[in-house]
Structures are given as structure tokens and as C-alpha cells.
Amino acid sequence: MYPPPAPARRDFISVTLSPGRSYDGGRGLRRRSCWRKWKQLSRLQRTVVLFLLVVLMLFGLLSYVHVADEWAAVDSRSAAAWQMRPANPPVLPAPQKAAETPEAVAGLSPQKPQRHFRRGPPNLQIRAPEGDSQERRQDQAQRRAEVVGEAGWGAEAQRDGLSWRGAGTKPQQGTEPPGKKAEFPPRPSPKAARIQPNPASQNARQKAVVDAFLHAWAGYRKFAWGHDELKPLTRSFSEWFGLGLTLIDALDTMWILGLKKEFQEARNWVSKRLLFQKDVDVNLFESTIRILGGLLSAFHLSGDVLFLKKAEDFGNRLMPAFRTPSKIPYSDVNIGTGVAHPPRWTSDSTVAEVTSIQLEFRELSRLTGDKKFQEAAEEVTRRVHGLHGKLDGLVPMFINTNSGSFTHLGVFTLGARADSYYEYLLKQWIQGGKKERQLLEDYLEAVDGIRKHLLARSEPRKLTFVGELNHGRFSAKMDHLVCFLPGTLALGAHHGLPAEHMELAQALMDTCYQMYRQMETGLSPEIAHFNLHRTKAVKDVQVKAADRHNLLRPETVESLFYLHRLTGDRKYQDWGWEILRSFNTYTRVPSGGYSSISNVQDPRHPQPRDKMESFFLGETLKYLYLLFSDDPDLLSLDTYVFNTEAHPLPIWAPS
């Protein structure tokens, strides 16, 4: 009636063990699976895969050959750099190696600034001097060059028994202009270690300058190390090019002041951290006078070939700026990509910028034997010389990079955008051994044009000043920048130009001093307007609200240095001392550094602006130190010419 029960079901697992084999985690199975998949591919697919593998192998082989060639080139350049070292250069002794990470500066307490002093973001992240991981990677890229540079630098000093003595005095006599190729290694100034055998030889005023420099440097070192500029109030930094502008600008100042520890530490940063392969736009003029000029000057004073190698690298990266239809350079160039361009808002460059790079590019050609730098810069001078639109040697402020012609005609000034054009006419003539007649003629014609069109006298003190001309209408406006002119005129008179140039220099020097003295803080405004009407209760120097700031500029103390050096009149030293005391009173920040101020007419509230320009260390303090020296051989004006950023370069054929 019921079906018979189903037989019991048994489940089992069969395991087969092969003798001599062990379990491999399925790798053999995966190998058989890959081979099966390979066999499943069509013949065309297998051909394509094999072709790609062959291409990859070829690329790998070519990359290996290329890298091997580069390392061989590095080795050869290192050997060449060793050969390039100057014979018996005046260099530092092999000092104790400075710490890679600057510690807290002694005596610099992190005081909280007053609330109304603060400018910029208060919580800005401040990067410590030791850098980040990217800097450590850059460190590796510089290791090979550093070994050659530092080993030769210290060993040379130990071998020759040279000691640190401060600033250089005389470049190599009979220095020749650049040729097609450098037949001999470049030579810096052979007596570059002659001044200051010890700090005791500095007089009291020079020591005060050294103290001011160390205070400014302490703030930069602690709060802005390796960055462009210090923001002393917020104890942070600002970037312009991201190339350590303040540090490079101050290299030769530290050498001249005898600050060997600070110089060595800065030199280490240049060796390990200063890399130009970066995607950043730089202004051709500003980067030339500050970076290129600073590196060339540091090479001449110290004899360290590291600075020359950096200068040549940087000079090459600036050259794309000259690739314009007119040969008038663009204002900006990207030193990483090599792309140059004018400002976004115009195709013009300023006349001062394109005509105030010649000293540096000419000297770079002389040292390297590569004429391209000098040829590019001098082509600009030749083209500007023949342009229409001048007025008795005076030039407009703008020049077009496409047409090569002046623009905005009829406006003439010796202030911003035109000032250093006149300065570099004279200084190129001096640098070249007074052989380039056209430069001298252009300069003399310009001085006559200044006398004819721009000079006037104020009331009630009858101060001689340089105004501006706007389409035939005279303006009694004078930038502080114009205060370079007394020094330039005096320098020309020293080199044999008419004595009336010195008379004008002395008159203008009095005016520039009054721009300081007639202000309540004892500091000059950025722009002054002079009173032309006889009114008893009015001062000669008038200041508008927008112009009453002071940026720690150097032009007046620069001219004081020239006037004292060339006349011996100690009143110029006294005037400079007053200015230094005013800087210390109204611009010194307790935690380190000095700050520009917004109001030179209010001693109770000068309104600091939270910025210390790099030229305060590179120019202002350097010229004050030289002003207070009574040694005419301290950077003799017969053997050195200063660029417009106060970096001394040798005269090619000293008079």
C-alpha cells in the first residue's frame, strides 16, 4: 500500500592528494587561467599587446640612456665649476657650519602688537625656516652642486689662510669687456676681504647701523625666513616672486658690515633652497636689479662661485622677455615656463624698467663669456637712443613693446617710471671705462634738459627742486625717488663732468634733506609738492594726504653717501644720522624688523603699514653704513659702480 522507503542519501567530499606537490594558494590555477585567457584572444589582439610591450621597453631604454647622459653632464659641470673657481679668491674662512634650522633669536620675545598696528590676516600660517617636505626634495636636487661649491669654498679659504674682513674695495685691475667666449675662469674682486679687520674698527654710528640691520634681520629670520618680505607687525611674511628677495638683497650688505655668521647662513639657504625652476611670473626690472644684481655682487665680494652659477641660471631664465617684435622687452617673464608677456592692461613697458637692466646683463656677459646678455640689453639702449618723442634729452615714461615707440608723449618726470634711465646712462659709461661716447652724450643732453624744463625754486627758503612737465604745463611735484639725482650728478662730476653738476647736486641735496626735516617725524613723504608763492606761514614742502607715507626708501641716504664721499663735508653724515634716528623712533618694531608708515606728519600715530621692503636691508642701511665711514677705499667710486639697488659691480677699466 505504501511505497518502499528511499535509500539513505550520503554526502561526501573527494580529496585527491598528488604526491610531491603542495598547496600554492591557487597560483597555479590562476596561471592556467591567464594562459587560457591569452589563448582566447584573437591574433590581432595578441599582436597589439605584444607591440605595446615592445614600445614600453624601448621607452624605458631611451629614458635610461637620457638619465645616464644627464648625470654625466652634471659630473662634467661639477668638474668645470671646480676649475672655474677664482685663483686665490678673497673668501670666507671655513666657519662652523650654521644650523640648518634657525632657532629663536636671542632677545626677541613674541610680544603682541597693538591692535591698531595690525595689517593683513592675523592667523596666517607661518612656515618655519627648516622648510617642508618639498624643500627637502629640492635639497636632494642641489646635493651634487652643493658638494662642489661648499668643499671648494671652505677648502680654498683654509688653504690660503684668508680671514673674514668685511667688504671688498677694488676689483681686478684691467678688467676686460666680455668677448665671444671666456678664455679664462671668471675672477671676482681680488681684494674683497680688505676692510674691517675687527668690529672694534667700526665707529659708533656704523655700529648703530649694524644694530639696526641685526634687528631687522632677526625679525626676517624668525618670521619670514626664505620668503620675499617681512610683515613685522603680524610677524608673518608676504610673497612677490617667492625667491627670498630680502635674503638675496641683503647678501652683500652682510658682507660689507662684517656679519659673517649671518652671511654664511644665508649662503646655505641660497645653496640648498634657491631654485628657479618654478611656475612664477617675475618682473624683469625688479628681479634683475635685486636678484641678478645681488648674486653678482655677492660673487664679487666673497669670491664664491655658487653665486655666479645662480646668477647665470637666473639670467638665462630672463632672456625670453627680449623676444618681442621691437626688441624692447616685456615687463614680465615666467622663469619656469619661459613665457614672457606685458601687463594684462597694456602692451607698454615703462622706460625706466627696460633701460635699467644693462649694468647687470653686461656684467653677466663679462663673467660668463656669453655675449647674448649684453647684446640683448644694449640693443634696447640703442633703440631708445634713436626714438622720437624726447624733449632735450628727457624721455617719456612708457614705450610700446610691439612698435618700439614711446607712448603717452608729452609727460616728463624724473620720478617713477623714468628715474633710473638717466642714472644708468652715466653708470654704463663709467662701467665700460668711459669709452661709450653715445651714453655720455645722452646723459649730458638729459642734464641740460632737466635744467631747462624741470628745475624751479620754492618759497620761502628758495629750495631748488625737480618738478614735472605735463604737455607743457609745469607741476611742482617731486617724488622721493628723484632724490637719487644729487648722488648721480656728484658721481658724474667726480668722473670728470662739468663742475656745475656738483653745484646742482649740492643744491638738490639740501632740498631732499628738507623733505625730511620739515616733517614732524623727521621722515620724508613719498611725494612732495613745493610751494611757489610767497606766503610767510607756509612751509616749502607741502604734502597731500595720499602721499604722506614713507616706505623706508634709500634715495636720500644714497645721495648723502655720494656727497660726503666726494666733498668730505661732515654735515651730510649728520643729516644721515638724524634720518637713522627717525627710522629707529617711528618705524622700528620691538619684535624684530622695521615697518613702512602711513603718516610722516603724525609722530603720535604714524600708522605702521606692516611691511619691510627688501631694499631697506639691501640699500638704505648699506648706504647709511658707507655714509658713516671715513675710508674712501671702502668700495671706492673709482673701482666700483652701484646698480640702482645698491649692489656694487666692478668698473671694467678702472680710472
C-alpha positions in Angstrom: 0.0 0.0 0.0 2.9 2.4 0.8 6.0 2.7 -1.5 9.2 1.4 0.0 11.3 4.0 1.7 14.1 5.7 -0.3 17.6 4.6 0.4 19.6 6.8 2.8 21.5 9.7 1.0 25.1 10.1 1.8 27.1 13.3 1.1 30.9 13.2 0.8 33.9 15.2 -0.4 36.6 13.7 -2.5 40.1 15.0 -1.9 42.9 13.9 -4.2 46.4 14.4 -3.0 49.1 14.3 -5.5 52.4 13.1 -4.2 55.3 15.6 -4.4 53.0 18.7 -4.7 51.9 21.2 -2.1 49.1 23.7 -1.9 50.0 27.0 -3.6 47.0 29.2 -2.8 45.6 28.9 -6.3 48.5 30.5 -8.1 48.9 27.5 -10.4 45.2 27.7 -11.2 45.5 31.4 -11.9 48.5 30.8 -14.2 46.4 28.3 -16.2 43.5 30.7 -16.2 45.7 33.5 -17.6 47.1 31.3 -20.3 43.6 30.2 -21.2 42.5 33.9 -21.5 45.6 34.6 -23.6 44.7 31.8 -26.0 41.2 33.1 -26.2 42.4 36.4 -27.6 42.4 36.8 -31.4 45.6 37.0 -33.3 45.1 40.8 -33.8 44.6 41.4 -30.1 47.7 39.4 -29.2 49.7 41.4 -31.8 48.6 44.7 -30.4 49.5 43.7 -26.8 53.0 42.5 -27.9 53.5 45.7 -29.8 52.7 47.9 -26.8 55.1 45.9 -24.6 57.9 46.4 -27.1 57.2 50.2 -27.3 57.3 50.4 -23.5 60.6 48.5 -23.4 62.1 50.9 -26.0 60.9 54.0 -24.0 62.5 52.6 -20.9 65.8 52.0 -22.6 65.8 55.5 -24.1 65.0 57.0 -20.7 67.8 55.2 -19.1 70.3 56.5 -21.7 69.0 60.1 -21.2 69.3 59.9 -17.5 72.8 58.5 -17.7 73.8 61.3 -20.1 72.4 63.9 -17.7 74.4 62.5 -14.7 77.5 62.5 -16.9 76.8 66.2 -17.8 76.3 67.0 -14.1 79.7 65.4 -13.3 81.3 67.4 -16.1 79.7 70.7 -14.9 80.8 70.0 -11.4 84.4 69.5 -12.6 84.1 72.6 -14.7 82.8 74.5 -11.7 85.8 73.4 -9.7 88.1 74.7 -12.5 86.1 78.0 -12.6 86.9 78.9 -9.0 88.9 82.1 -9.0 92.6 81.8 -8.2 93.3 82.8 -4.7 89.8 84.3 -4.2 89.1 86.5 -1.2 86.6 84.3 0.5 85.4 83.5 4.0 87.3 81.1 6.2 85.7 77.7 6.7 83.4 78.7 9.5 81.5 76.5 11.8 78.5 75.3 9.7 75.5 77.2 10.6 72.5 75.3 11.9 70.1 74.4 9.1 67.2 75.4 11.2 67.5 78.9 12.7 66.5 78.9 16.4 64.7 81.6 18.2 66.7 84.8 18.1 68.1 85.9 21.4 66.3 88.8 22.9 63.4 88.6 20.5 60.3 88.0 22.6 57.0 87.3 20.8 55.2 90.5 22.0 51.7 91.0 21.0 51.5 94.1 18.8 49.0 96.8 19.5 45.6 96.2 17.9 45.6 99.2 15.6 49.0 98.2 14.2 47.8 95.0 12.6 47.6 94.7 8.9 46.7 91.6 6.9 45.4 88.3 8.2 46.3 87.7 11.9 46.1 83.9 11.7 48.3 83.5 8.6 50.3 80.3 8.9 54.0 81.0 9.3 56.4 78.5 7.9 59.4 77.8 9.9 62.9 78.1 8.4 63.5 74.4 8.2 61.0 74.1 5.4 58.7 71.3 4.3 58.9 68.0 2.5 59.1 69.7 -0.9 62.1 71.7 0.2 63.7 68.5 1.4 63.2 67.1 -2.1 64.7 70.2 -3.6 67.6 69.7 -1.2 68.4 66.4 -2.9 68.4 68.1 -6.3 71.0 70.5 -5.1 73.2 68.0 -3.3 75.7 67.4 -6.1 76.3 71.1 -6.8 76.5 71.9 -3.1 79.3 69.3 -2.5 81.4 71.0 -5.2 80.6 74.6 -4.0 81.0 74.2 -0.3 84.0 71.9 -0.4 85.9 74.2 -2.7 84.8 77.3 -0.8 85.9 76.2 2.6 89.0 74.3 1.4 90.2 77.3 -0.6 89.9 79.6 2.5 91.7 77.2 4.7 94.5 76.6 2.2 95.1 80.3 1.6 94.7 81.3 5.3 92.3 84.1 4.3 90.2 85.6 7.1 86.9 87.5 7.0 87.3 91.2 6.9 84.1 92.7 5.6 83.6 94.5 2.3 85.6 94.5 -0.9 87.4 97.5 -2.1 88.9 97.0 -5.6 88.0 94.8 -8.4 90.6 93.2 -10.6 92.6 95.9 -12.4 92.4 95.9 -16.2 89.1 94.1 -16.2 88.2 93.4 -19.8 84.7 93.7 -21.5 83.1 90.4 -22.5 84.4 88.6 -25.5 82.8 85.8 -27.6 83.9 83.2 -25.2 85.5 83.3 -21.7 89.1 82.3 -22.2 89.8 82.3 -18.5 87.7 81.5 -15.5 85.7 84.5 -14.2 87.5 86.3 -11.5 85.9 88.3 -8.6 87.5 91.2 -6.9 90.9 90.0 -5.6 90.9 92.4 -2.6 87.4 91.7 -1.5 88.3 91.0 2.1 90.3 94.1 3.0 88.0 96.3 5.1 87.1 95.9 8.8 89.7 93.6 10.4 87.5 93.5 13.5 84.3 95.1 14.7 86.2 97.4 17.0 87.3 99.4 14.0 83.7 100.5 13.3 82.8 103.9 14.7 79.8 104.4 16.9 77.5 105.4 14.0 78.4 102.4 12.0 77.8 100.2 15.0 74.3 101.7 15.2 73.7 100.7 11.6 74.9 97.2 12.3 72.5 97.1 15.3 69.6 98.3 13.1 70.5 95.6 10.5 70.6 92.8 13.1 67.3 93.9 14.5 65.7 93.9 11.0 67.4 90.6 10.2 66.2 89.0 13.4 62.6 89.7 12.5 63.1 88.4 9.0 65.0 85.3 10.2 62.3 84.4 12.8 59.1 85.2 11.0 59.8 85.3 7.2 62.9 83.1 6.6 63.3 82.3 2.9 60.3 84.4 1.9 60.3 87.7 0.0 59.4 90.3 2.6 58.8 90.5 6.3 55.5 91.7 7.8 56.8 92.7 11.2 53.6 93.7 12.9 51.7 90.4 12.2 55.0 88.5 12.5 54.5 86.9 9.1 55.6 87.4 5.5 54.5 88.3 2.1 55.5 86.9 -1.3 56.1 88.6 -4.6 58.2 86.2 -6.6 58.7 83.5 -3.9 62.5 83.8 -4.3 63.7 85.1 -1.0 64.1 88.7 -2.1 65.1 90.2 1.2 67.7 87.5 1.8 69.4 87.9 -1.6 69.1 91.7 -1.5 70.9 91.7 1.8 73.8 89.3 1.0 76.4 92.0 0.1 75.2 94.2 2.9 76.0 91.5 5.4 79.4 91.1 3.8 80.2 94.8 4.0 79.0 95.0 7.6 81.2 92.1 8.6 78.3 89.8 9.6 79.9 86.5 8.7 77.6 84.2 10.7 74.5 85.7 9.1 76.2 85.7 5.6 77.1 82.0 5.9 73.6 81.1 7.0 72.1 83.0 4.0 74.6 81.4 1.7 73.5 77.9 2.9 69.9 78.9 2.0 70.9 80.0 -1.5 72.8 76.8 -2.0 70.0 74.5 -0.9 66.7 76.3 -1.3 67.1 78.9 -4.1 65.7 77.1 -7.1 64.4 78.9 -10.2 62.6 76.1 -11.9 59.2 77.2 -10.7 56.0 78.4 -12.4 56.1 82.0 -11.4 56.0 85.4 -13.2 58.7 87.8 -12.2 59.1 91.5 -13.1 62.1 91.8 -15.4 63.4 95.0 -13.9 62.8 94.3 -10.2 64.2 90.8 -10.4 67.2 91.9 -12.4 68.3 94.7 -10.0 67.5 92.7 -6.8 68.2 89.1 -7.6 70.7 89.2 -10.5 72.4 92.2 -9.2 72.5 90.8 -5.6 74.0 87.5 -6.8 76.7 89.2 -9.0 77.7 91.5 -6.2 77.9 88.6 -3.6 80.1 86.8 -6.1 82.5 89.7 -6.5 82.8 90.4 -2.8 83.0 86.8 -1.5 84.6 85.0 -4.4 82.1 82.2 -4.0 81.3 80.7 -7.5 77.9 79.5 -6.2 76.5 83.0 -6.6 77.8 83.3 -10.2 76.3 79.9 -11.1 72.9 81.0 -9.7 73.2 84.4 -11.5 73.8 82.7 -14.8 70.9 80.3 -14.3 68.6 83.2 -13.5 69.9 85.4 -16.3 69.1 82.6 -18.8 65.5 82.4 -17.5 65.0 86.2 -18.0 66.1 86.1 -21.7 62.6 85.2 -23.1 61.5 88.7 -22.1 63.5 90.1 -25.0 61.7 88.1 -27.7 59.4 90.9 -28.9 58.9 92.4 -32.3 60.7 95.5 -31.3 63.4 94.0 -29.1 62.0 96.1 -26.3 61.5 93.6 -23.5 58.2 92.6 -21.9 57.7 93.6 -18.3 57.1 90.1 -17.0 58.5 86.6 -17.7 57.7 83.2 -16.2 61.0 81.8 -15.1 59.7 78.2 -15.1 57.9 78.1 -18.5 59.8 80.8 -20.3 56.7 82.6 -21.4 57.0 86.4 -21.3 54.2 88.9 -21.6 53.3 92.6 -20.9 51.0 93.6 -18.1 47.4 92.5 -18.6 46.1 96.1 -19.0 48.6 97.3 -21.6 51.3 96.3 -24.2 53.6 99.0 -22.9 56.7 98.7 -20.7 58.0 101.6 -18.6 61.1 103.3 -19.9 62.9 103.1 -16.6 62.4 99.4 -16.4 63.7 98.5 -19.9 66.7 100.8 -19.6 67.8 100.0 -16.1 68.9 96.3 -16.5 72.0 97.0 -18.6 74.6 97.1 -15.8 73.7 93.6 -14.6 73.3 92.0 -18.0 76.6 93.5 -19.3 78.5 92.2 -16.2 76.9 88.8 -16.5 78.2 88.6 -20.1 81.7 89.7 -19.0 81.8 87.0 -16.3 80.4 84.1 -18.3 81.8 85.0 -21.8 78.3 84.7 -23.2 77.5 87.8 -25.2 73.8 87.3 -25.5 73.0 89.0 -22.2 74.9 92.2 -23.1 73.7 92.2 -26.7 70.0 92.0 -25.7 70.3 94.7 -23.1 72.4 97.1 -25.3 70.0 96.7 -28.2 67.4 98.3 -26.0 69.7 101.2 -25.3 70.5 101.7 -29.0 66.8 101.7 -30.0 65.8 104.1 -27.2 68.6 106.4 -28.2 67.1 106.9 -31.7 63.5 107.3 -30.8 61.4 110.4 -31.5 59.4 112.0 -28.7 62.2 113.2 -26.5 62.5 116.7 -25.2 66.1 117.9 -25.0 67.2 114.5 -23.8 64.2 113.9 -21.5 62.2 110.8 -22.2 58.5 109.9 -21.8 57.5 107.3 -19.2 56.2 104.5 -21.5 57.4 102.5 -24.5 55.4 100.0 -26.6 56.8 96.5 -26.9 55.3 95.9 -30.3 56.1 99.1 -32.2 59.2 100.1 -30.1 58.0 103.7 -29.9 57.3 106.0 -26.9 53.7 106.3 -25.8 51.9 108.8 -23.6 54.0 111.6 -25.2 54.5 115.0 -23.6 54.8 113.8 -20.0 58.3 114.1 -18.5 59.4 113.3 -15.0 62.5 112.1 -13.1 60.3 110.2 -10.7 58.6 106.8 -11.0 58.8 105.1 -14.5 61.7 107.3 -15.8 64.2 107.9 -13.0 66.8 105.2 -13.4 67.0 105.7 -17.2 69.2 108.8 -16.5 71.1 107.0 -13.8 72.1 104.1 -16.0 73.2 106.3 -18.9 76.0 107.6 -16.6 76.8 104.4 -14.8 77.1 102.3 -18.0 79.5 104.9 -19.3 81.5 104.6 -16.1 81.2 100.8 -16.0 82.6 100.5 -19.5 85.7 102.5 -18.8 84.3 105.8 -20.2 84.6 104.6 -23.8 81.0 104.6 -24.9 80.6 108.1 -26.1 76.9 107.9 -27.0 75.9 107.1 -23.5 77.8 110.2 -22.2 76.2 112.4 -24.8 72.7 111.2 -24.0 73.4 111.8 -20.3 74.8 115.3 -20.8 71.8 116.3 -23.0 69.4 115.0 -20.4 71.0 117.1 -17.6 70.7 120.1 -19.8 67.0 119.2 -20.4 66.5 119.0 -16.6 68.0 122.4 -16.1 65.9 123.9 -18.9 62.5 122.4 -18.3 62.2 120.8 -14.8 64.1 123.0 -12.3 62.4 125.5 -10.1 62.8 127.2 -6.7 60.4 127.1 -3.8 59.2 129.7 -1.3 60.2 130.9 1.2 63.5 129.0 1.5 64.4 129.1 -2.2 64.9 125.3 -2.4 65.9 124.0 -5.8 63.7 121.1 -6.8 62.9 119.0 -9.9 59.3 119.2 -11.0 57.3 117.5 -13.8 56.1 118.6 -17.2 52.7 117.6 -18.4 52.1 118.7 -22.0 53.9 122.0 -21.5 52.4 122.6 -18.0 54.8 122.6 -15.1 53.9 120.8 -11.8 55.8 121.5 -8.6 55.6 117.8 -7.7 58.7 115.8 -6.7 58.8 112.1 -5.9 61.2 111.0 -3.2 62.6 108.7 -5.9 64.1 111.9 -7.5 66.5 112.2 -4.6 68.8 109.7 -6.4 69.7 112.7 -8.7 72.1 114.6 -6.3 74.2 111.5 -5.9 74.2 110.7 -9.7 75.2 114.3 -10.5 78.0 114.2 -7.9 79.3 110.9 -9.3 79.4 112.4 -12.8 81.4 115.4 -11.6 83.8 113.1 -9.8 84.4 111.3 -13.1 85.3 114.5 -15.0 81.9 116.0 -16.0 81.3 119.8 -15.5 81.7 121.3 -12.1 78.3 122.8 -12.3 76.9 119.3 -12.0 78.3 119.2 -8.4 76.8 122.6 -7.7 73.4 121.4 -8.7 73.9 118.2 -6.8 74.6 120.1 -3.6 71.5 122.3 -4.1 69.2 119.3 -4.6 70.8 117.5 -1.7 69.6 120.4 0.6 66.1 120.1 -0.8 66.0 116.3 -0.2 67.1 116.8 3.4 64.4 119.4 3.9 61.8 116.9 2.7 62.8 115.0 5.9 63.4 117.9 8.3 60.1 119.7 7.6 58.1 116.6 8.5 57.0 116.1 12.2 58.5 112.6 12.3 61.8 113.6 10.5 60.9 111.2 7.7 60.1 112.2 4.1 56.8 111.6 2.4 56.7 109.5 -0.8 55.7 112.6 -2.8 56.2 116.3 -2.0 54.6 119.4 -3.5 56.6 122.6 -3.3 55.1 126.0 -2.6 55.8 128.5 -5.3 54.0 131.5 -3.7 55.4 134.0 -1.1 53.4 133.2 2.0 55.1 133.5 5.3 53.2 130.9 7.3 53.6 128.2 4.7 56.4 125.7 4.5 58.3 125.0 1.3 57.3 121.3 1.4 53.6 120.5 1.1 52.1 117.0 1.4 48.8 115.6 0.3 47.0 113.0 2.4 47.6 110.3 -0.2 51.3 110.9 -0.4 52.4 111.2 3.2 53.6 107.6 3.6 57.2 106.5 4.0 58.4 103.2 2.6 61.9 103.2 4.2 63.3 104.3 0.8 67.1 104.8 0.2 67.4 107.6 -2.3 68.2 110.4 0.1 70.8 108.5 2.1 72.3 107.2 -1.2 72.9 110.8 -2.3 74.2 111.7 1.2 76.8 108.9 0.8 78.0 110.3 -2.6 78.1 113.9 -1.4 80.0 113.1 1.7 82.4 110.7 -0.1 83.2 113.3 -2.8 83.2 116.5 -0.7 84.3 115.4 2.7 81.6 117.7 4.3 80.5 116.1 7.6 77.1 117.8 7.6 76.0 115.0 5.3 76.9 112.4 7.9 75.0 114.4 10.5 71.9 114.5 8.2 72.1 110.8 7.7 72.4 110.3 11.5 69.1 112.3 12.0 67.4 110.1 9.5 68.6 106.9 11.1 67.4 108.1 14.5 64.0 108.9 13.0 63.8 105.4 11.5 64.5 103.9 14.9 62.0 106.1 16.6 59.0 105.7 14.3 59.5 102.5 12.2 61.3 100.0 14.5 59.1 97.1 15.6 60.0 95.7 19.0 59.6 92.0 18.0 62.0 92.5 15.1 62.1 94.4 11.8 61.1 97.9 10.6 57.8 98.9 9.1 56.8 101.4 6.5 54.4 104.0 7.9 51.4 105.8 6.5 51.7 109.3 8.1 55.0 111.1 8.4 53.2 114.1 9.8 51.8 112.5 12.9 54.5 111.4 15.3 51.9 110.1 17.8 50.2 107.9 15.3 52.5 107.2 12.3 50.3 104.3 11.4 52.7 101.4 10.6 51.8 99.5 7.4 53.2 96.1 8.3 55.8 95.8 5.5 59.5 95.9 5.4 60.7 96.3 1.8 63.7 94.3 0.8 65.6 97.5 -0.2 65.7 98.6 3.4 68.4 96.0 4.1 69.8 96.0 0.5 70.1 99.7 0.1 69.1 102.0 2.9 71.1 100.5 5.7 74.1 99.8 3.3 74.3 103.4 2.2 74.0 104.6 5.8 76.9 102.4 6.8 79.0 103.6 3.9 78.0 107.2 4.7 79.3 107.0 8.2 82.7 105.6 7.1 85.6 108.0 6.6 87.5 105.5 4.5 87.4 106.5 0.8 88.7 103.0 -0.2 85.6 101.3 1.3 84.0 100.4 -2.1 85.9 103.1 -3.9 84.0 105.0 -6.5 86.9 104.7 -8.8 86.7 100.9 -8.9 83.0 100.1 -8.3 79.7 101.3 -9.7 76.5 100.7 -7.8 73.4 99.4 -9.6 70.1 101.0 -8.8 69.6 98.5 -5.9 72.9 99.5 -4.3 74.7 96.3 -5.4 78.4 97.2 -6.3 79.8 95.9 -9.6 83.3 96.4 -10.8 84.3 99.1 -13.3 85.8 97.2 -16.3 88.8 99.5 -16.8 89.3 101.4 -13.5 90.4 105.0 -14.0 
